[in-house]
Amino acid sequence: MKTASRKTTKKNPENQIQIIPTSGEVFSDGSFIELVASPNDGKPALLFWDGKSVRVAPQIEDLRHSYRPLELDVSLWQAMRFPSVAKPYGAIEEFFKRTANLFEHYIGLSVPEAAMATAWTATTWFPDCLSSPPTLVVSGPDMSHVITFFRLLACVCRRALVLGEISRSLVRSLPMALHPTLIVNQPHLSQTVASLLRDSNYRGLFVPGNGGTVLDLVCSKAIFTGMGNFAQQCNDQAVHLALPPVRSELPPLGEREQDRIANLFQPRWLMYRLQHAHKVHQSRSAACALTFPTLELARNLMACVPDEPEFAQALVPLLKSQEQDVLVRRSCDLSSAIVEVLWATLHEPTREATVSRIADLTNALLRSRGEIREYCAEEVGWRLRDLGIPRHRGRNSMVVQFSRETSQRVHRLARGFAVQSLECHAKSCADCTQLQIVDPNKIVEVSQEL
């Protein structure tokens, strides 16, 4: 688990104490520094947690360092919510239920959907502990209802920043040192920006900034993409939530009510972070063996509720439903179809297949699933190259030779694309047995360190 980003480190020449502007620090002994709002004047202050007690002060000092609140623009400070203290949250199960009740009461979510929204809320408090903080992709028929949902999220998520528009240049100017929760209302999010937010959301990947700098864009994100391009803009590592139509009996969520909710839940979620960050970072989560595209999502969600196995299990039906959507989309994907054809073909007696035959079989498979586009042999050949499948020049055309190395590569790809195995091959094929490709509809328990 890494410390939060810092702007600068200054030295005092008289006593050699390092002055460190910070948005938060995580120390190896389990202590924390968190950026909070001063309970006296609401200005930036720092909270120190030693594992047992909380102290809030304008600065935190030890023998060699003086930690100061990161300097933020006044407008940015006012746009975000920071708790002024950390408070006990009581029994975890009851605390989660109280948070879920907010989504049921104000948004009209079902019990399972409210549980999923609560689990995602929990992930926003641990962006520095997860390999890839899950993105929440929201759709819904009523824009005002989406805005209400986003306002509620801002009351319970960590350092939420609600934006009405986002672009590549704006992303580079965001206060990413805060690891904010970006809540974006942009029904027509461009593919370029969507790709930037998705592909940069992995720890250790950076985006070029201005003046030779690089930016860390890893943070929690909630994005409204609208009904029309929902499927196109989402990705396999996102939580999908379709809001129900607004109902007349749902209570309003005015500013005073938002303040009340934030003042009640923000300090308690902060305490939850302080007490569970190291456990989340080290968690080994038991997850449903969904397809491999969604397994990391399941692990990240369940890692943030480590002491509530029953609550985590309540997420499985929704994750499985989302998994089926992923499988349907992937069934019409060219790369997935090619891998499926290769996997079936290499189990036949033939030792090779022409690229033209692979293209014909791939097009036939896609047509059976409703796809009307036809791919030529050249397009399939380039995709084979991208998949790492070697091609060789035969007598009249390019061919794929099914060597042991190619077989192992195809089997690994088949596992990654969740190709359902034909059990008749499992015993006779050493690569099938070794990789244990399973039917994605079956459930197994897995344990793997994040």
Buried (B, 14 or more C-beta within 10 A) or exposed (E): EEBBBBEEEEEEEEEEBEBBBBBBBBEEEBBBBBBBBBEEEEEBBBBBBEEEEBEBEEBBEEEEBBBBBBEBEEEEBEBBBBBBBBBEBEEBEEBBBBBBEBBBBBBBBEEBBBBBBBBBBBBBBBBBBBBBBBBBBBBBEEEEBBBBBBBBBBBBBBBBBBBEEBBEEEBBEBBBBBBBBBBBBBBEBEEEBBEBBBEBBBBEEEBEBEEEEEBBBBBBBBBBBBEEBBBEBBBBBBBBBEBBEBEEEBEEBEEEBBEEBBEBBBBBBBBBBBBBBBBBBEBEBBBBBBBBBBBBBBBBBBBBBBEBEEBBEBBBEBBBEBBEBBBEBBBBBBBBBBBBBBBBBBBEEEEBBBBBBBBBBBBEBBEEEEBEEEBEBEBBBEBBEEBEBEBEEEEEEBBBEBBEEBBBBBBBBBBBBBBBBEEEBBEEBEBBEEBEBBEBEEEEEBEEEB
